[in-house]
Amino acid sequence: MKPLSRRQMLGAAAAVTAATVIPAVAAASRAKRKFTIDLSPGAVGVSASQEQAIDYASKYGFESVYANAGFLAGLDDGGRERLAADMRQKNVVFGAAGLPVDFRRDEDTFQAGLKNLPRLAKGMQLAGVTRVGTWLSPFHQDLTYVSNFRQHARRLRECCKVLADHGQRFGMEYVGPKTLWASKRHSFIHSMAETKELIAEIGLDNVGFVLDSWHWYTAHETVEDLLTLKNEDVIACDLNDAPKGLPIDEQIDNRRELPAATGIIDLKTFLGALVEIGYDGPIRAEPFNAKLNAMDNDAACEATSRAMHKAFDLVGG
């Protein structure tokens, strides 16, 4: 992807911007990264319990691992102590957890999840989990954009209040492919700029982004967009590549590639920007790739680790 293609209409002004931004990212790529290579088992077709995920992470060179809120909330003091000791011995820390509340359906379903959230958030807090994230559906069959926006702001604000009470930051992932957001009656948030508007509407200090190189690419965004963020704005991050031979607006969300597999997405620029802003959270692969999903657990973990290390080598490993 050519990072400034969206801004070619700006002519000479874009050239000036590129002359200042790109060297900054290049310099950042020589700095030491603070983010971790994270294993999110389900995202790479691996079926694993929390303990098994920690084992896989240690075995295949991951530095952090997805946190299972339900499992952690079910541990007693002894179980938490044993888990923490095992993670210290394996040199693995927690990355981020998913939001354990279904906020996309009817109000009764949402309220039931919200009622259970304090218990789950407490379990995560006791285990040392400080990052929670979710994705935003980029369409709705019935709700208009404004109605959907208001519902998201109200519901997620309530979730964020509970998470803040337990020392947790919350990130939202916009979903960029046009093949998705244009597929239903009403499109919804599918860009960084729109997500910023939702963050502002929620109006709490513990709210930010789950970034994804795939959605950054399919949203036609640039390094300039990434550099508008600060470390505290980014809660978690996904890393993916795109198949060859498809225009950006024809990319299909569940047909991605492992990081650095094709070079279609400019991961050096993407990761370099994260180094530049000092991002210090987890980065995990989420390719939704049929070939990867067909592998057994060990092979999938090994292939994912190899791809992640290859991508991280673009900015100094």
Residue pairs with C-beta under 8 A, 6 or more apart in sequence:
1 217
1 248
1 264
1 265
1 266
3 18
3 22
3 222
3 223
3 224
3 266
3 269
4 14
4 17
4 18
4 222
4 224
5 220
6 220
6 221
6 222
7 14
7 17
7 222
7 224
8 14
10 17
17 224
21 223
21 224
21 227
22 223
22 269
24 227
24 276
25 223
25 227
25 269
25 272
25 273
25 276
26 272
27 276
28 272
28 273
28 275
28 276
28 315
29 268
29 271
29 272
29 275
29 314
29 315
29 316
30 316
31 275
31 276
31 316
32 275
32 316
33 271
33 274
33 275
33 312
33 315
33 316
33 317
34 275
34 278
34 279
34 280
35 237
35 274
35 279
35 280
35 281
35 282
35 283
36 62
36 63
36 64
36 93
36 95
36 281
36 282
36 283
37 61
37 62
37 63
37 64
37 283
37 305
37 308
37 309
37 312
38 62
38 63
38 64
38 65
38 66
38 95
38 96
38 236
38 282
38 283
38 284
39 53
39 56
39 57
39 60
39 62
39 64
39 65
39 66
39 95
39 284
39 301
39 304
39 305
40 65
40 66
40 95
40 284
40 285
40 286
41 47
41 48
41 52
41 53
41 56
41 66
41 297
41 301
42 66
43 66
43 238
43 284
43 285
43 286
43 287
43 288
44 285
44 286
44 287
44 289
44 292
44 293
44 300
44 301
44 304
45 289
45 292
45 293
45 294
45 295
45 300
46 53
46 56
46 297
46 300
46 301
47 297
48 56
48 297
49 68
49 71
50 67
50 68
50 71
50 72
50 83
51 83
51 86
53 65
53 66
53 68
54 65
54 83
54 86
54 87
54 90
54 92
55 90
56 62
56 297
56 298
56 301
57 63
57 64
57 65
57 90
57 92
58 90
58 91
58 92
59 301
60 301
60 302
60 304
60 305
61 305
61 309
62 92
62 305
62 308
63 91
63 92
63 93
64 92
64 93
64 94
64 95
64 282
65 92
65 93
65 94
65 95
66 95
66 96
66 97
66 98
66 284
67 94
67 95
67 96
67 97
67 124
67 127
67 129
68 97
69 97
69 98
69 100
69 120
69 121
69 123
69 124
69 129
69 132
70 100
70 120
72 80
72 97
72 120
72 123
72 124
72 126
72 127
72 129
73 119
73 120
73 122
73 123
73 124
74 123
75 83
75 123
75 126
75 127
80 126
80 127
83 127
84 127
84 128
87 93
87 94
93 128
94 127
94 128
94 129
95 131
95 236
95 281
95 282
95 284
96 129
96 131
96 132
96 133
96 171
96 210
96 235
96 236
96 281
96 282
97 124
97 129
97 131
97 132
97 133
98 132
98 133
98 134
99 132
99 133
99 134
99 159
99 170
100 113
100 116
100 117
100 120
101 110
101 113
101 114
101 116
101 117
101 159
102 109
102 110
102 113
103 110
103 113
103 134
103 152
103 155
103 156
103 159
104 137
110 155
114 155
114 158
114 159
114 162
117 159
117 162
117 163
118 162
118 165
118 166
121 132
121 162
121 163
121 165
121 166
121 168
122 166
124 132
124 166
124 168
125 166
125 167
125 168
129 168
130 167
130 168
130 169
131 168
131 169
131 171
131 235
131 236
131 281
131 282
132 163
132 168
132 169
132 170
132 171
132 235
133 170
133 171
133 172
133 173
133 210
133 235
133 236
134 170
134 171
134 172
134 173
134 210
135 172
135 173
135 174
135 175
135 210
136 152
136 172
136 173
136 174
136 175
136 188
136 189
136 195
136 198
137 175
137 188
138 174
138 175
138 176
138 177
138 180
138 181
138 187
138 188
138 189
138 190
139 180
139 181
139 182
139 183
139 184
139 185
139 186
139 187
139 188
140 148
140 184
140 185
140 186
140 188
141 184
141 185
141 186
142 185
142 186
143 151
143 186
144 186
145 186
145 187
145 188
148 186
148 188
149 188
149 189
149 197
149 198
149 201
152 189
152 198
153 198
153 201
153 202
156 170
156 172
156 198
156 202
156 207
157 202
157 203
157 204
159 170
160 170
160 202
160 204
160 206
160 207
161 204
163 169
163 170
163 206
164 204
164 205
164 206
168 206
169 206
169 207
169 208
169 232
169 235
170 206
170 207
170 208
170 235
171 207
171 208
171 209
171 210
171 234
171 235
171 236
172 195
172 198
172 199
172 207
172 208
172 209
172 210
173 209
173 210
173 211
173 212
173 215
173 238
174 189
174 190
174 191
174 192
174 194
174 195
174 209
174 215
174 219
175 181
175 190
175 215
175 253
176 190
176 191
176 212
176 214
176 215
176 216
176 217
176 218
176 219
176 221
177 190
177 215
177 218
177 249
177 251
177 252
177 253
178 218
178 248
178 249
178 250
179 249
179 250
179 251
179 252
179 253
180 190
180 253
181 187
181 188
181 190
189 195
189 198
190 215
190 219
191 219
191 221
192 209
192 216
192 219
192 221
192 225
192 228
193 225
195 209
199 207
199 208
199 209
208 232
208 233
208 234
208 235
209 229
209 233
209 234
209 235
210 234
210 235
210 236
210 237
210 238
211 226
211 229
211 234
211 236
211 237
211 238
211 274
212 237
212 238
212 239
212 240
212 286
213 238
213 239
213 240
213 241
213 259
213 265
213 267
213 270
214 238
214 240
214 241
214 242
214 253
214 256
214 265
214 286
216 225
216 226
216 265
216 270
217 242
217 248
217 251
217 264
217 265
217 266
218 242
218 248
218 249
218 251
220 248
223 269
223 270
223 272
223 273
226 270
226 273
226 274
226 277
227 273
227 276
227 277
229 277
230 277
230 278
231 277
231 278
231 279
231 280
234 274
234 277
234 279
234 281
235 281
236 281
236 282
236 283
236 284
237 274
237 279
237 281
237 282
237 283
237 284
238 283
238 284
238 285
238 286
239 259
239 267
239 270
239 271
239 283
239 284
239 285
239 286
239 308
239 311
240 256
240 257
240 258
240 259
240 265
240 285
240 286
240 287
241 256
241 257
241 258
241 259
241 260
241 261
241 262
241 263
241 264
241 265
241 267
241 287
242 251
242 256
242 257
242 262
242 264
242 265
243 251
243 255
243 256
243 257
243 262
243 264
244 262
244 264
246 252
253 288
254 288
255 288
255 289
255 290
256 286
256 287
256 288
256 289
257 264
257 287
257 289
258 285
258 287
258 289
258 292
258 303
258 304
258 307
259 267
259 285
259 287
259 307
259 308
259 310
259 311
260 267
260 307
260 310
260 311
260 314
261 307
267 311
267 314
268 314
268 315
271 283
271 311
271 312
271 314
271 315
272 314
272 315
274 283
275 315
283 308
285 304
285 307
285 308
292 300
292 303
292 304
293 300
295 303
309 317
